[in-house]
């Protein structure tokens, strides 16, 4: 490329609008490019986008880019203005990256650090923002001397900064063939792809001739918005092939934190700042497509919003705020860490309150910046002016503090950004707490009033103490007793931990200051009809339709009405519903009620409970008790994935809800849904299975379809990130699994899937880093490959990074990852590339793998689990990993 080099540009252009006549010919252009300051997109495009927030970097930005080939081994660049809290990362392509805007003014320093795929720094450079620097060409598509340019290609020119559209004329940008001008015109890209107008395309009036030499010529008549001419003319020779550009196959974002193999840091924005993103769409051959318009969306508009042209505004501080872009069924996303502005005020509520001596009261602080925006993550220090009257834990804490009344009097409780004696700027807020005499207990209520446990089960009862007016008192010494210790015992403490011993019934009594309350505990045995295994919990449905769950309950996914702790024994799901099946997912669980209605419980940050609520901004929308899935649908099956769930109706229609960042809902969008949406395509399914970022289903004729992400080829249609240079691969609508196989069973794992054919052969595809495809290798596959070993299976089920199958005699085999003993062979080996038999001699009717553990139901109806047991997800009453099947507690 014959554009001007950096040294020549800096040394010869100065403040002139065109290169000086005495300058020597420019050397080839390579390296870092930093434009002179230009008006920011927030100001220049406010008419096209949302109203911009205050821009901490001023109203100017410098565009920073790296020419192709500069750092061939680079994977990701971290770009920042020295002294600025904003930090931007972007993926490298062909050793360079397109211009990204960095809030800057004349004299500011720009710093660029480039990592390789392993995170090692391979390039570190910087530059000063100059007052006047003429624009140059960063790259073209096609690049110089490419010899297979499609006949219908639009020729893309990427400039180092926004250009004046009126200077794109038939004489400033031309296409030549043998000295003759080819008819066509130059134009800017669609605003949704490039709102800042740094990209132009020459569009021929007719397809080019095959196998012919051409030259794209760009003259200095092209100018930037300040009138500065292009530093030098540029001529790009290329040769056409015989192909045509294809449909969109990949899409990328200019500021992209989703870089394969990259390590922190990620992009950060300060609350109130804006950033203009651009999108690049390519076909399967890598040709850039300019005749597309894309759709931008924010994953959670409480923290970040994005305009239809890609202008991002940081609204509120949060660890991760996602922004996505899509074209047709394709999409990708990036995310930002939003950091707050300095705290300007703190309000403590209630501002004035009272508490009895020996009791406690909760205070809550709200932190705001100078513009009145709430700051979510700033740590606070709590202090009391009179600790002998009212005490509060001193030190860094949350936005709430528990104040304890000590003796009669008054105290001022202060929440501040730093300790009083630290010497740093301090923002604080106060509340006045009056301490009165100790109030006696008037009533004790035990919750829940009735509990059903299985033998060996453990459950924590709570006692609520109130005064004569009904006000809840602080926790005071409470004793617990059982009327029949042969049925269940109870420990004395703040929580009354009940331990089931044998079938029967007993009364548990809580007593404080001579006042008592009771609860009834019934102990039974259970027999399971079906099982389910998720991330860190398991569930089962008994022969009577009662649902039980066990394992991790951090977000209420066990369904016992609490959101703390874990359970190593099956616990009854609250609500008294009769279930036909239960499917645990990531941190949530969904079940199919006996009448076909869907119910879910647990985490709901992406709307995966399907009850019409849920977002990252409000995790409180989750629930530890079952809530109905909205939409009035009756399902015959339900499947929970990492952050989404899908159900199948009697007519074969598939519906999904929850996270959709990778198109895993299959409705053609990338928008999370808190109510079920129909999977696109009008296919009739007999089964559907939800994975972590993708979903698969079997149609009535046995054909397999998948949708969602395909980083490792988990859609099975021949695409993965290795075939697109690391770009996002996937589909937001069902695509057929390659190979023409017909399956009777299909199961998705973490990032792969397996299917069973009518002949009993198992085929798998997708990620294979732990040997989970069972073909004897660790090579990921984007099309189905047969599991090795020559076994004939009757069932197959995929787990985290391993899979299991059953033979006709009920013998269980597993393969893949074995770090937690989930293969069940008694070995603690790292992995197995081929199927190995599960130890114990059991004959299984079903096997359900979770992420790191497996549960199975024998032909005689006894439930066993094995593998990881950190949260008690094996249900045997312990938290010890098991390398062979162990019987789930509570069974006869």
TAZI-V764629 format. One record per residue. N is the residue number from 0. OMEGA is omega in whole degrees, -180 to 180 (NA if undefined). NEAR is the number of other C-alpha atoms within 8 Angstrom. Layout:
[[N,OMEGA,NEAR] [N,OMEGA,NEAR]]
//
This chain:
[[0,-172,8] [1,178,11] [2,-174,14] [3,177,13] [4,-175,11] [5,-177,11] [6,180,6] [7,180,12] [8,-177,14] [9,-174,9] [10,-171,7] [11,-174,9] [12,-179,16] [13,-177,9] [14,-179,7] [15,180,9] [16,179,9] [17,180,11] [18,-180,11] [19,-174,8] [20,-177,4] [21,-177,4] [22,176,8] [23,178,4] [24,-176,4] [25,175,10] [26,177,9] [27,-175,9] [28,172,11] [29,171,11] [30,-175,8] [31,176,12] [32,177,11] [33,-178,13] [34,170,14] [35,-177,13] [36,176,15] [37,178,7] [38,-178,9] [39,178,10] [40,-179,11] [41,179,15] [42,-173,9] [43,-174,8] [44,-178,9] [45,179,11] [46,-179,6] [47,-169,7] [48,179,10] [49,178,9] [50,-176,6] [51,174,10] [52,178,9] [53,-176,6] [54,-177,11] [55,-179,7] [56,-175,9] [57,-179,8] [58,-178,10] [59,175,12] [60,169,14] [61,180,15] [62,-175,15] [63,180,14] [64,179,14] [65,-176,15] [66,-180,16] [67,178,13] [68,-178,9] [69,-180,10] [70,-175,10] [71,-179,8] [72,-176,7] [73,178,14] [74,-176,14] [75,177,14] [76,174,13] [77,-172,13] [78,177,11] [79,168,12] [80,-179,14] [81,-178,8] [82,-178,4] [83,179,7] [84,176,7] [85,-180,10] [86,-173,13] [87,175,11] [88,179,14] [89,179,13] [90,174,13] [91,174,11] [92,-178,8] [93,176,7] [94,178,15] [95,176,14] [96,-179,12] [97,-177,12] [98,172,13] [99,-176,11] [100,177,10] [101,179,10] [102,-174,13] [103,174,13] [104,-180,11] [105,180,10] [106,177,8] [107,177,10] [108,178,10] [109,-179,13] [110,-179,12] [111,177,11] [112,-178,12] [113,179,13] [114,169,15] [115,-177,13] [116,179,11] [117,179,8] [118,179,9] [119,179,7] [120,-180,9] [121,-178,11] [122,178,9] [123,-177,9] [124,179,8] [125,180,9] [126,177,9] [127,177,10] [128,-179,16] [129,-176,10] [130,-178,9] [131,178,10] [132,-177,13] [133,178,15] [134,174,14] [135,177,11] [136,179,11] [137,-180,13] [138,171,10] [139,173,12] [140,16,9] [141,173,10] [142,180,9] [143,174,9] [144,171,8] [145,-170,10] [146,-179,8] [147,-177,9] [148,179,13] [149,-175,11] [150,-179,14] [151,-177,10] [152,165,12] [153,-172,11] [154,-171,10] [155,176,13] [156,179,12] [157,-180,12] [158,-177,14] [159,179,17] [160,179,11] [161,-178,11] [162,178,11] [163,-176,11] [164,-177,8] [165,180,5] [166,173,9] [167,-174,11] [168,177,9] [169,179,9] [170,-178,6] [171,178,13] [172,-176,15] [173,172,13] [174,-177,13] [175,173,12] [176,-178,11] [177,-180,6] [178,179,5] [179,179,6] [180,178,8] [181,-178,9] [182,179,8] [183,-178,11] [184,176,12] [185,-180,12] [186,173,10] [187,177,10] [188,177,12] [189,-175,11] [190,179,10] [191,176,14] [192,-173,14] [193,-177,14] [194,-175,12] [195,175,8] [196,174,13] [197,180,13] [198,175,12] [199,178,12] [200,170,13] [201,-176,14] [202,177,11] [203,179,12] [204,-178,7] [205,177,7] [206,-179,8] [207,179,8] [208,-178,7] [209,175,8] [210,-174,8] [211,177,9] [212,178,10] [213,174,12] [214,172,11] [215,-175,11] [216,178,13] [217,-175,11] [218,177,12] [219,175,12] [220,173,8] [221,-176,14] [222,175,14] [223,-175,14] [224,177,8] [225,179,5] [226,179,8] [227,-178,13] [228,173,13] [229,-172,15] [230,180,14] [231,175,12] [232,-180,11] [233,178,11] [234,-178,10] [235,177,12] [236,177,11] [237,180,14] [238,179,13] [239,172,16] [240,178,12] [241,-175,10] [242,174,8] [243,174,8] [244,-179,11] [245,179,7] [246,179,6] [247,179,12] [248,178,10] [249,178,14] [250,-180,16] [251,-178,12] [252,-176,13] [253,175,13] [254,-168,13] [255,178,13] [256,-179,12] [257,-177,8] [258,-179,11] [259,177,6] [260,-177,7] [261,176,13] [262,179,7] [263,12,4] [264,175,6] [265,-178,11] [266,176,14] [267,174,12] [268,176,14] [269,178,13] [270,179,12] [271,180,11] [272,178,13] [273,178,13] [274,178,10] [275,176,13] [276,171,12] [277,-178,12] [278,176,13] [279,180,11] [280,179,13] [281,174,13] [282,-175,14] [283,179,11] [284,179,7] [285,179,7] [286,179,11] [287,-179,11] [288,-177,12] [289,-177,10] [290,-179,6] [291,167,9] [292,-175,9] [293,180,10] [294,179,9] [295,176,14] [296,175,12] [297,-179,12] [298,178,10] [299,-175,12] [300,174,7] [301,-176,8] [302,-178,13] [303,175,15] [304,-178,13] [305,-177,14] [306,176,11] [307,179,11] [308,174,13] [309,177,13] [310,-177,15] [311,174,12] [312,178,13] [313,-172,15] [314,-174,10] [315,-174,15] [316,-180,15] [317,-178,11] [318,-176,8] [319,176,8] [320,-174,14] [321,174,12] [322,-178,13] [323,176,14] [324,-178,13] [325,171,14] [326,-174,12] [327,-180,6] [328,-178,11] [329,176,14] [330,174,18] [331,-179,13] [332,173,13] [333,-179,12] [334,-177,12] [335,167,13] [336,-177,13] [337,-179,16] [338,-174,12] [339,167,10] [340,179,8] [341,177,6] [342,179,12] [343,-180,9] [344,176,11] [345,177,14] [346,179,10] [347,-180,13] [348,-7,9] [349,-178,8] [350,178,8] [351,-178,9] [352,180,9] [353,-179,8] [354,178,13] [355,177,12] [356,-178,14] [357,179,10] [358,-179,12] [359,175,12] [360,-178,9] [361,173,8] [362,-179,11] [363,-179,10] [364,175,12] [365,-178,10] [366,180,13] [367,173,13] [368,-175,14] [369,179,9] [370,179,5] [371,180,6] [372,-180,8] [373,175,9] [374,-171,14] [375,-165,8] [376,-179,6] [377,178,7] [378,-177,9] [379,173,13] [380,179,14] [381,178,15] [382,177,11] [383,178,12] [384,-178,8] [385,-178,10] [386,179,10] [387,178,7] [388,179,13] [389,-177,16] [390,177,12] [391,178,13] [392,-178,9] [393,177,7] [394,-179,9] [395,-179,8] [396,180,10] [397,180,7] [398,177,9] [399,179,9] [400,178,12] [401,180,10] [402,-180,12] [403,174,13] [404,-178,16] [405,179,12] [406,-176,12] [407,-180,11] [408,180,8] [409,179,11] [410,175,13] [411,178,11] [412,-174,13] [413,170,13] [414,-177,14] [415,-178,13] [416,177,12] [417,176,11] [418,-175,9] [419,-173,6] [420,-176,4] [421,-179,6] [422,180,5] [423,175,5] [424,-171,5] [425,174,9] [426,-175,11] [427,174,11] [428,-172,12] [429,170,11] [430,-180,13] [431,-180,11] [432,177,13] [433,-178,12] [434,178,16] [435,-178,12] [436,177,8] [437,-178,8] [438,-178,7] [439,175,6] [440,178,13] [441,-180,9] [442,177,11] [443,178,15] [444,179,10] [445,-179,14] [446,-12,10] [447,-176,8] [448,179,8] [449,-178,9] [450,173,9] [451,-179,9] [452,171,14] [453,177,17] [454,-175,14] [455,-179,12] [456,179,15] [457,180,11] [458,-180,8] [459,174,8] [460,178,11] [461,178,10] [462,177,12] [463,-178,11] [464,180,13] [465,174,13] [466,-175,13] [467,179,8] [468,-179,5] [469,179,6] [470,180,7] [471,180,8] [472,177,11] [473,179,9] [474,177,8] [475,-178,5] [476,-177,8] [477,176,11] [478,-179,9] [479,178,13] [480,176,11] [481,179,12] [482,-180,7] [483,-178,10] [484,177,9] [485,177,7] [486,180,13] [487,174,15] [488,179,13] [489,178,12] [490,177,10] [491,-180,11] [492,177,9] [493,174,9] [494,176,10] [495,-177,13] [496,-179,11] [497,179,12] [498,-177,11] [499,-177,14] [500,-176,13] [501,179,11] [502,180,11] [503,-178,8] [504,178,10] [505,177,13] [506,178,11] [507,-176,13] [508,174,12] [509,-176,15] [510,176,12] [511,-180,12] [512,176,8] [513,179,5] [514,-173,10] [515,171,11] [516,-174,12] [517,172,11] [518,179,13] [519,179,11] [520,177,13] [521,-179,12] [522,-178,16] [523,167,12] [524,-176,10] [525,173,9] [526,-174,10] [527,173,13] [528,178,10] [529,-177,9] [530,173,17] [531,179,14] [532,-179,18] [533,-178,13] [534,180,12] [535,177,14] [536,180,17] [537,179,17] [538,175,16] [539,175,14] [540,-178,17] [541,178,13] [542,178,8] [543,177,6] [544,178,11] [545,180,13] [546,175,14] [547,176,13] [548,179,14] [549,-178,19] [550,-175,17] [551,-179,14] [552,-177,16] [553,-177,10] [554,175,13] [555,-175,20] [556,175,17] [557,173,18] [558,-177,16] [559,180,11] [560,179,9] [561,179,8] [562,179,10] [563,171,8] [564,177,7] [565,-175,11] [566,-179,15] [567,179,15] [568,178,17] [569,178,15] [570,-179,13] [571,175,12] [572,-177,14] [573,175,10] [574,176,6] [575,180,6] [576,172,9] [577,-175,10] [578,172,13] [579,180,10] [580,177,13] [581,-177,16] [582,175,15] [583,178,18] [584,-179,15] [585,175,12] [586,178,15] [587,-179,18] [588,174,15] [589,180,17] [590,177,13] [591,180,17] [592,-175,13] [593,-180,9] [594,180,6] [595,178,10] [596,178,13] [597,176,14] [598,179,13] [599,178,15] [600,-179,18] [601,-177,17] [602,-176,15] [603,-174,16] [604,176,13] [605,-178,14] [606,-175,19] [607,174,17] [608,175,19] [609,-176,16] [610,175,11] [611,178,8] [612,176,9] [613,174,15] [614,178,12] [615,-178,8] [616,-173,8] [617,180,8] [618,178,11] [619,178,6] [620,173,11] [621,-179,14] [622,178,14] [623,177,15] [624,-177,14] [625,172,12] [626,-176,10] [627,172,10] [628,-176,14] [629,175,10] [630,177,6] [631,-178,6] [632,172,9] [633,-176,10] [634,171,13] [635,178,10] [636,177,11] [637,-177,17] [638,180,12] [639,178,18] [640,-179,14] [641,-178,12] [642,179,14] [643,179,18] [644,178,15] [645,177,16] [646,-178,13] [647,179,16] [648,-180,12] [649,179,8] [650,178,5] [651,178,10] [652,179,13] [653,176,13] [654,180,12] [655,179,14] [656,180,18] [657,-177,17] [658,-180,14] [659,-175,13] [660,-180,11] [661,179,14] [662,-175,21] [663,175,15] [664,174,18] [665,-178,17] [666,178,11] [667,179,11] [668,174,10] [669,-175,12] [670,176,9] [671,-178,12] [672,178,14] [673,170,15] [674,-177,13] [675,173,13] [676,-178,10] [677,174,10] [678,-175,14] [679,173,10] [680,177,6] [681,180,6] [682,177,8] [683,-175,10] [684,170,13] [685,178,10] [686,177,11] [687,-176,17] [688,-177,14] [689,175,15] [690,180,14] [691,-180,11] [692,179,13] [693,-178,18] [694,177,15] [695,178,17] [696,176,13] [697,177,17] [698,-176,13] [699,178,8] [700,177,6] [701,179,10] [702,-179,13] [703,175,14] [704,177,13] [705,178,14] [706,-177,18] [707,-178,17] [708,177,15] [709,179,17] [710,-176,10] [711,179,14] [712,-174,19] [713,173,17] [714,176,21] [715,-176,16] [716,176,11] [717,180,9] [718,171,12] [719,-174,14] [720,-180,14] [721,-180,7] [722,-178,7] [723,178,12] [724,179,6] [725,179,9] [726,-179,9] [727,174,14] [728,179,14] [729,-179,16] [730,177,17] [731,173,18] [732,-178,14] [733,173,12] [734,-176,10] [735,173,10] [736,-176,14] [737,173,10] [738,177,6] [739,180,6] [740,175,9] [741,-173,10] [742,172,13] [743,178,10] [744,177,11] [745,-177,18] [746,178,12] [747,173,17] [748,-178,15] [749,-179,11] [750,180,16] [751,179,17] [752,177,14] [753,178,16] [754,179,13] [755,178,16] [756,-180,13] [757,180,8] [758,180,5] [759,177,10] [760,177,12] [761,176,12] [762,179,13] [763,179,14] [764,179,19] [765,-178,18] [766,-176,14] [767,-175,15] [768,178,8] [769,178,12] [770,-175,20] [771,176,15] [772,173,21] [773,-177,16] [774,178,11] [775,-179,9] [776,171,8] [777,179,11] [778,178,8] [779,-176,12] [780,178,14] [781,173,15] [782,-176,13] [783,172,12] [784,-175,10] [785,175,10] [786,-177,15] [787,173,10] [788,176,6] [789,179,5] [790,174,8] [791,-174,9] [792,173,13] [793,180,10] [794,175,10] [795,179,17] [796,-177,14] [797,178,16] [798,-179,15] [799,178,12] [800,180,16] [801,179,17] [802,180,16] [803,177,16] [804,178,13] [805,173,17] [806,-176,13] [807,180,8] [808,-180,6] [809,178,11] [810,-177,13] [811,175,13] [812,176,13] [813,180,14] [814,180,19] [815,-175,18] [816,-178,14] [817,-176,14] [818,177,9] [819,-179,12] [820,-174,19] [821,175,15] [822,173,16] [823,-176,16] [824,-176,11] [825,180,9] [826,175,7] [827,178,9] [828,-175,8] [829,-177,7] [830,173,11] [831,-177,14] [832,180,15] [833,-178,13] [834,173,14] [835,-176,10] [836,173,10] [837,-176,15] [838,173,10] [839,177,6] [840,-179,6] [841,173,8] [842,-174,10] [843,174,13] [844,179,10] [845,172,9] [846,179,15] [847,177,13] [848,168,17] [849,179,15] [850,-179,12] [851,180,14] [852,-178,17] [853,169,13] [854,-179,17] [855,179,13] [856,-178,17] [857,179,13] [858,177,9] [859,174,5] [860,178,9] [861,-178,11] [862,176,12] [863,174,13] [864,177,14] [865,-179,18] [866,-178,17] [867,-177,14] [868,-176,14] [869,-179,8] [870,-179,12] [871,-175,19] [872,174,17] [873,173,18] [874,-179,17] [875,178,11] [876,-179,10] [877,171,8] [878,-180,10] [879,176,8] [880,-180,11] [881,-177,14] [882,173,15] [883,-177,13] [884,174,12] [885,-176,10] [886,176,10] [887,-177,13] [888,175,13] [889,-180,13] [890,179,10] [891,NA,5]]
//
